Amino acid sequence: MTGPGGVIRDGQASRHDAAGDSATSGVNGGKRRRAWRAAFFALAAAGIGAAAVWVLFGSSLLAVRSVTVTGTHLVPASDVLAAAAIQPGTPLIRVNTGRVTARVDTIRQVRSAQVTRSWPNRVVITVREWTPALALTAPGGGYDLADAAGVVLQWAASRPAGLPLYPAVAGRSLRGDPDFAAAAAVVGDLPAWLRHAVQSVTAPRPDRVTLRLADGTTVLWGGTDRAAAKAQELTAVLPTHMRYYDVSAPGSVLTG
């Protein structure tokens, strides 16, 4: 109520001021609570982040405990592990898979390698090896197993089944040799039954690859072309039990 002349009475003014102070106090209190809540969540998030970083980079919870090697036949797994040089206890996140791959790739028999992290504590190295194509008589006895490029991958005491002998000339490198490459390509295209019957293979020229079978039969195969047609024709004429077959020109098989 107002007094004469519209002046607000003292009691009413006091109540109005008290209500204003209370509202202001409530607003400020709400702001403080929100500020504390925001600070709390910020600190909690920082703590969780720090804990996650510690677990990944500093603790033993996610550290390397084992390294698994798969895909090896020519290379001992121990050689792959030595080349990889992954120290047990290294935080898994710190394992540089690209550098490990590069180190494993330096092994002569390795064609490619793939290194992956297997959480929580394992590294897997998957190896793809070069495949031996032909066997060479080793100077000190036994056999050197070479890939299609003429690179010697491994020594063996006996010639593996399905790996024909190539009579290399002593002291002559076969790396990049076109005759050897043609012989390896022909053998690689043979059907399994025929490849296992081949005792040796020669190639005075890339288009004169000649197979010597285990029973003494000689097959002039020719070049690397039309392998399927040549194999089919040879299959058809082998029952004649001749000692010599020329399938170098499919459609005109010669025997002798």
C-alpha positions in Angstrom: 0.0 0.0 0.0 1.0 3.6 -0.5 0.6 6.6 1.8 -0.6 9.9 0.9 1.1 11.2 -2.3 1.8 7.5 -3.4 4.8 7.0 -1.1 5.6 3.3 -0.3 5.4 2.6 3.3 8.6 1.4 5.2 7.4 -2.1 6.0 6.4 -2.9 2.4 9.7 -1.6 1.1 11.6 -3.8 3.6 9.8 -6.9 2.5 10.4 -6.1 -1.2 14.2 -5.6 -0.6 14.4 -8.9 1.4 12.7 -10.8 -1.5 15.2 -9.3 -3.9 18.2 -10.3 -1.8 16.9 -13.8 -1.5 16.4 -14.2 -5.2 19.8 -12.9 -5.9 21.3 -15.2 -3.3 19.6 -18.2 -5.0 20.8 -17.3 -8.4 24.4 -16.9 -7.2 24.2 -20.2 -5.3 23.0 -22.0 -8.4 25.9 -20.6 -10.4 28.4 -21.7 -7.7 26.9 -25.2 -7.7 27.1 -25.4 -11.5 30.7 -24.1 -11.4 31.7 -26.7 -8.8 30.0 -29.5 -10.8 31.8 -28.5 -14.0 35.1 -28.4 -12.2 34.4 -31.8 -10.7 33.7 -33.4 -14.0 36.7 -31.7 -15.6 39.0 -33.1 -12.9 37.4 -36.5 -13.3 37.9 -36.5 -17.0 41.5 -35.4 -16.6 42.1 -38.2 -14.1 40.5 -40.8 -16.4 42.6 -39.5 -19.3 45.8 -39.6 -17.2 45.0 -43.1 -16.1 44.3 -44.3 -19.7 47.7 -42.8 -20.8 49.5 -44.5 -17.9 47.8 -47.9 -18.7 48.7 -47.6 -22.4 52.3 -46.2 -22.1 53.5 -46.9 -18.6 52.0 -49.9 -17.0 52.5 -53.6 -17.6 48.8 -54.3 -18.1 49.0 -53.7 -21.9 52.7 -54.7 -22.4 54.1 -57.3 -24.8 54.0 -60.7 -23.1 54.3 -62.9 -26.3 55.2 -62.7 -30.0 53.6 -65.3 -32.3 55.1 -66.1 -35.7 52.9 -67.8 -38.4 53.4 -68.9 -42.0 57.0 -70.0 -41.8 58.3 -73.2 -43.5 61.8 -72.3 -44.7 62.7 -69.8 -42.0 62.9 -70.9 -38.4 60.6 -68.9 -36.2 63.5 -68.1 -34.0 65.2 -66.2 -36.9 62.0 -64.1 -37.4 61.8 -63.3 -33.7 65.5 -62.3 -33.7 65.0 -60.0 -36.7 61.8 -58.5 -35.2 63.7 -57.6 -32.0 60.6 -56.9 -29.9 61.4 -56.6 -26.2 59.0 -58.3 -23.8 57.5 -55.8 -21.5 57.3 -53.0 -24.1 54.0 -51.2 -24.0 52.0 -52.6 -26.9 51.1 -49.2 -28.1 54.8 -48.4 -28.5 55.5 -51.3 -30.9 56.2 -49.7 -34.2 54.7 -52.3 -36.6 56.2 -50.7 -39.7 59.7 -50.9 -38.4 59.3 -54.4 -37.2 57.9 -55.4 -40.7 61.0 -53.7 -42.3 63.3 -55.7 -40.1 61.6 -59.1 -40.8 61.6 -58.3 -44.6 65.4 -58.3 -44.6 65.4 -62.1 -44.1 66.2 -63.6 -47.5 63.5 -66.2 -47.6 60.8 -63.7 -46.6 58.7 -62.4 -49.4 56.5 -60.2 -47.2 55.5 -59.8 -43.5 52.6 -58.4 -41.7 52.9 -57.3 -38.0 49.8 -56.6 -36.0 49.0 -55.8 -32.3 46.7 -58.3 -30.6 45.3 -56.7 -27.5 45.9 -56.8 -24.7 49.5 -58.2 -24.7 50.5 -60.0 -27.9 52.2 -59.2 -31.2 51.4 -61.4 -34.3 53.9 -61.7 -37.2 52.5 -63.3 -40.3 55.2 -64.3 -42.8 54.8 -65.1 -46.5 57.9 -66.8 -47.8 59.4 -67.1 -51.3 58.6 -70.5 -52.8 61.4 -72.8 -54.0 61.1 -73.5 -57.7 64.0 -75.8 -58.6 66.8 -77.6 -56.9 70.5 -77.1 -57.6 73.3 -79.5 -56.8 75.2 -77.8 -54.0 79.0 -77.7 -54.2 79.5 -79.4 -50.9 76.8 -82.0 -51.3 73.0 -81.8 -50.9 70.8 -79.3 -52.8 70.4 -75.6 -52.9 66.7 -74.7 -53.3 66.2 -71.6 -55.5 63.2 -69.5 -56.2 62.0 -68.5 -59.7 64.4 -65.5 -59.7 67.4 -67.8 -59.2 67.9 -66.7 -55.5 69.0 -69.6 -53.3 66.6 -69.8 -50.3 67.7 -72.9 -48.4 70.0 -75.9 -48.4 68.5 -79.4 -48.1 70.2 -82.7 -47.7 67.8 -84.4 -50.1 65.8 -83.1 -53.0 62.2 -82.4 -52.0 59.5 -84.2 -53.9 58.0 -82.1 -56.7 61.2 -79.9 -57.0 63.1 -80.9 -60.1 66.8 -80.7 -60.4 68.3 -77.9 -62.6 71.9 -78.6 -63.7 73.5 -75.3 -63.1 77.0 -74.4 -64.2 79.4 -74.1 -61.3 80.3 -70.4 -60.6 77.4 -69.1 -62.8 74.9 -66.9 -61.1 71.3 -67.7 -61.9 69.8 -64.4 -60.7 67.9 -62.9 -63.6 68.9 -65.7 -65.9 66.2 -66.1 -68.6 66.8 -69.8 -69.2 66.4 -70.6 -65.5 63.4 -68.3 -65.3 61.7 -70.1 -68.2 62.5 -73.5 -66.6 61.0 -72.4 -63.3 57.9 -71.0 -65.0 57.3 -74.2 -66.9 57.6 -76.3 -63.8 55.3 -74.0 -61.9 52.6 -74.4 -64.5 52.7 -78.2 -64.6 49.9 -80.2 -63.1 50.8 -81.7 -59.8 51.0 -85.3 -61.1 53.4 -84.3 -63.8 55.5 -82.0 -61.7 56.1 -84.9 -59.2 57.2 -87.1 -62.1 59.9 -84.7 -63.3 63.4 -85.7 -62.3 65.2 -82.8 -63.9 64.7 -79.8 -66.2 67.1 -78.1 -68.7 66.7 -75.0 -70.7 69.5 -74.2 -73.3 67.1 -71.4 -74.4 63.9 -70.0 -72.9 61.9 -71.7 -75.8 63.6 -75.1 -75.4 62.7 -76.2 -71.9 63.1 -80.0 -71.6 61.7 -82.3 -68.9 63.3 -85.5 -67.9 60.8 -87.8 -66.1 61.7 -90.3 -63.3 61.2 -93.2 -65.7 63.7 -91.9 -68.2 61.2 -90.3 -70.6 62.2 -87.0 -72.2 59.7 -84.3 -73.0 60.5 -81.3 -75.1 58.1 -78.8 -73.6 59.3 -75.7 -75.5 58.5 -72.2 -74.1 56.2 -71.1 -71.3 53.2 -70.6 -73.5 50.0 -72.8 -73.7 50.9 -74.9 -70.6 47.4 -76.3 -70.2 47.1 -77.5 -73.9 50.6 -79.1 -73.7 49.8 -80.9 -70.5 46.6 -82.2 -72.0 48.3 -83.6 -75.1 51.1 -85.1 -73.1 48.5 -86.9 -70.9 46.9 -88.3 -74.0 50.2 -89.7 -75.5 52.0 -90.9 -72.4 50.2 -94.3 -72.4 52.1 -95.1 -75.7 55.2 -95.5 -73.6 57.6 -93.8 -76.0 60.9 -92.5 -74.8 60.6 -89.1 -76.3 57.7 -86.6 -76.7 57.7 -83.2 -78.3 54.8 -81.0 -77.2 56.4 -77.7 -77.9 53.9 -77.0 -80.7 50.4 -78.0 -79.4 48.4 -79.8 -82.1 51.4 -81.6 -83.6 52.9 -83.9 -81.0 56.1 -85.7 -82.1 57.2 -89.0 -80.5 60.3 -91.1 -80.7 
